[in-house]
């Protein structure tokens, strides 16, 4: 068992206030390090500023097969997908 633990803190910001456009986490910026760490046996916790679901920038996610490999893997990984749906808040 690897004693290392990593906390990844994601945004809770979902809208660009000056334009009203949706925004959020650029998903590959989470998925690439997430799998680098978890594949190495490190325990990863994803948290967000406000807690709850992490907004994903819609421009960063395409249909399965059109994303970076780590993004497609994440989108098909039920436990990883659940981890960004109910994050603890950063206090």
N, C-alpha and C positions, 0 to 999 in steps of 0.2 A: 504494500500500500504506500502510495506516495504522500508524504506529509504536506506537500505544497498545496496551497489554496490561493486562488486568484479571484479578485472581485472586479468585474467589468461594470462600469457605471455608464448607463445610456441616457440619452435625452428623454424628456417628457414633452418637449416642445413640438406641437403638431401643426402649427399654422404660422406662416410668415406674416407678422402683424401688418406690415406696410402694404401687402398685396392681397392677403387673404388666401394665398395659395397653400396647399397642404405641403408639409415638410416632415422631417423626422430623421431617424437614424438611417444612414446610408448602409444598407444591410451587409454588404461585403466587408465593411469596416468592423463589423461584429463577427461575422461567420468565419473569416480567415483566421484570426487569432483564436477564436473559440475552439476550432478543431485542431489547431496547432497545439494548444494546451491540453485539451481533453484526450487527444491521440497520444500524448506523452504521459498520460495517467494523472494529470493534475485536475483537482476538483475546481470547477468554475461556477461561480455564482454571478448571475446577472441581476443588477439592481438598476433603478432609475431614479431620477430626481424626485418625482412625486409618487412613485410606486404605481402599480397597476400595469396596464398594457403599454408597451413601448411603441410609439408611432413609427412606422416605416415610411421613409420618403418614397412615394409611388414611382418616382423616376429611377429608383435603384433596384427595382424588382421587375423581372420579366417572367413570362411563362416558363415552366420547367423545361430545361434543355437549352435555354437561351441565356442563362446566367453563368457566372463563374461557378466552378465545380463546388466550392464551399457553400455557395448560396443555394444551389439545387439540393445539396445534401441537407442543409439546415431546414429547408422548406419541407422536406420529406421525413424529417426526424421529429416524431411527435413529442418526445420529451424536451427537445431543444425549443420547438415551437411553443410549447406550454410555458417554458421558462421566460419567454418575453411577453406572455399574456398576463402574467401575474407576478410582476417583480416586486421585491420589497423596496420601500422608499429609503433614500439616503437621509439619515438624520444626523 
